[in-house]
Amino acid sequence: MQRQGCTSHCFLYLSAAAIALTISLGQLEPVSCSQNENVWERLRAAEDDLAVLKQQHESASRAWVELQTEAAALNAEIAKLQSEGVNKKTMTNLTMLAGTVNLLSSSTRQLQESLTAKNGTLTRIFRSANDNFEMLANLNASVNVLRQDADSATTLPTLQFSQDIIALYGRQCFGSQSIVAVDTLGPLCQMIYKECWPAGRMPCSASAWSSAVEDFDVSRPYGVHASQDGTVFVASLTSGDSVRRATFSASSNLALETLVTQGGAIDVATEADGSVLFVTDNDDSLYRISNSGDLPRSATKLKGFNNPYGVAVAPNKHIIIAAELAHQVYSCPPDITTSGTCTTIASGLNKPTGVDVDENGNVFVADTNNNRILRIPIQNGNFGSYEVLATGLSKVKDVAVTVNGHVVCAQDDGSIKLCLIDPSSPSSCAGIESLASLGGVWGVSVAPNSDILVGDKNNNKVYRLRFKGNVA
């Protein structure tokens, strides 16, 4: 856009452009963006100032002409009186009057200079406003294109938002929330959430969690799982009371309930209907506990595996199993039976012991004796070949996916690590950070509020790392 001085033509042009852009932006879902509001306020104030200054300029110009005319008339009268021999007192008075007129003329010139300076300031304000208009116009055009594409396509194209747009809208859309209800967002915030990650959910680091604190005591907690309502389930590798449920009242009092007395549970997960799944080390099988009935309840055996050490449930309700001695990972239909068939989705591993699934159905695996974390991607309902996210770990026992898409793992040396996933390259770990160093950790889970639960089998405790907030 060509830059011009702020003449009346430019002023009218900018005002029309502002009105047109306002109408265009009015089609967008309202987004509270304080920086944009500040621009509009400055523009409105600038327009008011300019109108006042134009009136002052016109009045000063008229006064200047009138004073010049009056000064010329007085000087002519003085010359005439001098030629006619007017007395000295009258001449003195006339000379003083002429001086006053000249002083007023000088003040008028100063006012004009001040008006010119203010006019220059307004010109700079409007030039800055033009830059903001162009940025907003480009954003509006991008949104309109995306909306048109969304009407005719099943997936949105990748947004090419610049970093200033992300910075401007990211915090406004999501604030410091760790969990975002995407369906409640306006269309613009939804697009930034989906396409400009991590604009809304800022990248986490180890400092986003507190130090580990003891949550409760339980015998030999190998597997831990936090359900969607925040209830904590524990798989205890004991001869009895092997699956327990921990709930907390408003006064933070713990209620630890036994779901089954069958021994040997090593990992646990929950299904959408509230049923509980667990795998045992006693008979190497997968079991289901009903979602109703008096406690403790009986468990139904679903299928046997070769040392099933990890269990998780996918969004499509399929059951994911990590079979340690089979060196494989399976996907089983929710109605699997002892004679049913599961699909092998990863093989050739080395004693995998832990699995988790993200919100998209991608499976994450603790490939224990290979000291690495794997990701098995899913697309159109089909699993692809596994990808290596992280290597060089120390016999990683379990994995859990955070709300930000990063991966937490528990290692045999008692440490809890955070694998930072780069959203532009989800098949690799952008960095490893330490979260905690405990005792004999095995199981790990991430709660809906982003707290991390850890089972310490050696010290018979479940620890909690409280989520403090996202960090840029």
N, C-alpha and C positions, 0 to 999 in steps of 0.2 A: 504494500500500500504506500503511495507517495506521501511524503511528509510535507505539510505546508504551514505557513504562519496562521495564527488563529484569527483570520478575518471573519467578517459576519457570514460569508459564504461557507467557510470551513466550519464555523459554529453550527450553522443549519445542517450541514452535511453530517457532522458528527452526531447531532441530536437525532436526525432521521435514522442514522445507522444504529444508534443506541436503541431506538424504538423498535426497529426491525429485528435486531438481535434479541431484544426482550421478548417479543412475540414468538420468535423461533425457539428460544430457550424455555419459554412457558410450556412447550409441549413435553418437556422432560419431567420425569418424576422429581419432585422437589428434593434437593439435597442441601442440608445445612452446611455451608462452607463459608466460614467467617472471612476468609481472604476475599472471596468474590463479593460478599456483602459490603466489605470495606471499599472495594472499587466502586460499587454502585453509589455508595454514600458520598464518596469523593466527587464522583461525576455530578450528582445532583447538586452538591454544594458549589461545585465549580460553575455550573450553569447559572445558579442564583447569583454568585459573585459577579459573573460576567455581565449579567443583565444590569446589576446595580452600577458596575463600573462604566458600562456603555452610557447609562443615563448621566453619570457624573461627567464623563468625557464630553458629551454633547452640551451639558450646561456650562462647563468650563470653556469650551470653544466659543459659545455665544458670548460669555462674559469677556473673553479675550478680545473679540471683535469690538464689542461695545466700549471697553476700556481704551482700546487703541484709538477708536473714533473720538472718544471724549478727550483723551490726552492731546490728540492733534488739534482739536477745537480750542482747548485751553492754551496750548502753546501759541496758537495764532492770536488768541485774545491778548496774551501777554505781550507779544510783539507789537500789536496794535496800540495797546496802552502805553508801551514804552515810547513809541513814536509820537504819542499825543501828550507825553510829559505827565503821566499819572503820579500821584504822590507815592513816597517810599513805602508807607505802611500797606497800601493797597497792593503794591507790587510784591511785597514780602508775603502777604496772604495768598496771592495767586501762585507764587513760586512754591509755597508749602503744599498747596492743593495739587499742583502738577507733580510734586514729589510723591504725594500719596497715591496718585494715579499710577505712577511708574512702579511704586512698591507693589500695588495690587497686580499689575501686569507681571511682575517678577514672580509673585506667589502663584499666579495662574500658570506660568511656565513650569514651576516646580510641581504643581498638581498634575500637569500633563506628563511630566517625566515620571512621576510616581505611577500614574495610570499606565504608562507604557511598560514599566517594570512589572506591574501586576499582570498586565496582559501577557507578558513573556512567561510568567509563572503558570498562568492558565494554559498557555500553549504547551508547556512541558507536561502539565497534568493530562491534557487531552492526548498528547503523544503516548504517554504511559498507558492511558485508557485504551488507545488503539491497539497496543500490544496485547492487553488483556482481552479486548474484543476478538482479536484474531485467534488467541488461544481457545477462548470459549466457542468461537464459531467452528474451529477445527474439531473440538470435542463433540459439539452438537452434530457435525457432519458424520463423525465416526459412529456416534450412537444411532443416527438414522440409518446409516448403511448396515450396521449390525442388526437393527430391527428388521430391515427388509430381508437380509439374509436369513434371519431366524424364522421368518415366515415360510421360507422355501427350503430350509435345510434342517436336518436333525441335530447338527452340532454348529456352534458358533465359530466363526473364524478367530484366529488369534488377534487380540487387540494390539495395536501398535501405540499404546499410551506412553508418553514420555515420562521421565522420572518426576518432573514437576507436577504432572497431573496425578501420578500415584501419590506423591507426598501431600498434594492438596486435598485429595479425596479419601485416601486410605484411612487415616485416623478419624475423619469425619464420619465415614460409613460404619466403622467398627469400634472406634475408641480403643479401650484396652481389653476388650473381651477375648477370652481364650476359646470360647465356644460360640459360634455364630449360627443363629437360626436363619439360614439362607432364604427360606421361603418367605420370611417376613420383611426382607429387604426390598427396596425399590429396584427397578430394572438396571439403573446405572451402577448401583452398589453391587448387585448380583454379578454384573459383567466384570467389574473390577475384582470381585472375590474369586470368580472362576478363572479369569484370564490373566490377571495381574498379580497372582499369588507371588510373593507374600505381602501384597499391599495391605490387605485386611488383617490377616493372621501373621503378624510380624515374626521373623525367624526367632526361635527360642535358643537359648544357650543354657549351660549348666546353672547359671546364676538365676534362672527363672524358678528354680526349686529350692526349698529350704533344706537344711541338713536333715538326715534321717532321724525320726523320732519313733519310739516304740508305740505301736498301735494297740496290740493286745498279745497275750500269751496263748499259744496253742502248740500241741505236741507235734513235732517233726513236720512243719509245713513245707511240703515240696512244691505244690502248685497253688497259686493264688489267682483269683479272678474277680474283677469288679463289674457287676452288671449295670445296665443302663439306669437303674434307680439308685445306684450307689452302694447296694448291698455287697459285702465282701464274702466270697466263697473260698474255702480253704480245703485242699486235698492233703490229708495227713497220711504219711507212710507208716501207719500203726496197725496193730492187730484188730482194732475196733474203733468206732467213732471216727471213721476215716474222712467223711465229707461233712463239713460244718458250715454254718451260715452265721455271719457276724453282722448285727444291726446296731444302730446307735439311736438312743432316744434324744429328745430335745435337750435333756440335761447331760447329754454325752455319756450316759451310762451304757455299758456294753451288754448286749444280749447275745450269747454264743449258743447256737442251737445245733444239735446233731441231726443231720438229714438221714444218714444211713450208718449202721454199725458194721457193715461189711468192711473188712480191712484192706490195706494195701493201696489206697488211692494215691496216685502220683501227679495227676493234673485234673483240672476241672474247668467247665465252661457252661454257659447258660444259653438256652434257646429263646426265641421270640415269645413263645407261649408261657415262659416261666419254668419249663422243665430244665433239669440239671443233668449234664453229661459228665462222666468221669471215666478215666482209664486207670487200670490197676496193674500193680507189679506182681500181684499174687497169681492171677490166672491169665495175664496178658490180654485183657478184654476191654471193650468199650461198653459202658452201662448208661442207662437213662433212669433218672428219678422223676416220678410223676410230680406235676405242679400242684397237687392237692392231696389231702389226707392228713391224718394225725402223724406226728413225729415220734420216733424215727419211722421212715418209710422203707419199703422194700424197693430194690432196684431191678430193672429188667436188662438182661444181657442182650446186647445187640450183635456184636461180632468180635471174634478173636483176631489178634495181630501178633506180630513178632516183636515183643517189647514195645508196646505203644506208650511213649513217654510224654507226648504232647497232644492236646486237643483244642480245637477252636471251631467256631461256627461262622460261616460266610453269610453275606447279605442275602444270598439265594437259599439260605437254610441248609445248604450242604455242610457236612461235618468233615473237618480237615484233621487228619491224623498224621503225627510224626512217629514212624516205627523205627526205633533205634537199631535193632539188630537186623532188620530188613534193609536198612540204609535207604529208606524210601519215604516219600510223603504221599498220602492218599486223599482223594476227595470222595466222600460217600454220600449217597442220597439220604435225606432225613428219615426215610422209612426203611433204612437198611436192616437186614435181619442176619441171623447167623449163616444163612445160606446165600445171602445177597453178595453182589459184586461191587467193589470200590474201584475207582479209576486211579491209576498211578500218575501223579502229576510231576514227580521228580524222583530220579533214581541215581544210583552211583554216588550217593553221599557217604559220609563217614559218621555213623551214629548220631543222626539228628534227634534232638530231645525236646525242642520247643517250637511252637508255631503260633502265629497270630494272623489276623486278616484285617485289612483296612476297609474303609467305607465303600471302596470301589470293587472289592472282591479280590484284590491282589494279596497273595500269600507270602508271609515272611517266615523264614526258617532259621533256627539255630543249628548250623551244621557243626556239631560240637567238636569232633576230633579233627576237623579241617580248620578249626579256629576262625570261622568266618560266618557272616550273615548273608543269607540269600533272599532274593525276591523272585517270586514266580508270578509274572504278569498275567492278567486275564483281559481278553478283548473279545467282544461279541460272544461271551459265554464260553470261550475256549482258552485254556491255559497255554502259555508259550514256554519256551525253554527258560530255565532259571538264570538269573543274573546275579553276579557277586556284588553285594553292596559294600562289605567291609571285610578286610583280612587282618591277620596278625593279632587276633584276639587270644584270650587264654581260656580254651575249652568253654565257649559260651553255652550256657545251659538253657536259657529261655529268652524270648523276645516279646516286645509289646510295642504297638504303634501308638504314638501320641496324636493328639488332635491336630497338630501341625504337620503330620506326615513324617516326622522323624521317628527313629527306632531306638527304644531303650532295651538294653540287654543285661542279663545277669551272668557273671563269669564264675568259673570254678574257684578262682582265687579270692572270692568274696567281694569283688568290686561290681559296681553298677555303672555302665557306660551309656552315653548318649551319642547316637550316630546321626549327624546332621545331614539330612537328605537335601540335595540341591533340586528345587522343583523343575529347573530347566533340564536336568539330567538325572531323573529319578532312579537310574540303574547303578548309581554309585553313591558312596558316602563322602560328603564334602569335608567331614572332619569328625574326630572322636573327642568327646569331652567326658571327664570323670564326674559322676554324680555323688557317689558314696563308696565307702569301703567298710563292709560289714563282716559277718562271720561266714557261715556256710550257706550262702545264698544259692537258690535254685530257681524258684518261680518269681515272675515279675508281671505286673499288670498295670494298666493306666485307667484310672477312674474317669467317669464323664466330666468331672470338674478339673481334670488334668493332674490330680494327685497321682503319685506313683506308689504302688503297693509292692512290697518285697517280702518273700518268705525266707526266713533264716532257719534252716533245718537243724543246724548245730546248736543254736541258742534257744530254740523253741519259741520264736517270736515272729510276729508280722510287723514290719516297719512301714512307715508312711513318710514320703517326701512331699511336703505340701507345695502346691503350685502357687507362686507369688504373683505371676503375671508375665505377659510377653515382653521381650526385650528386643530393641532394634539392633 
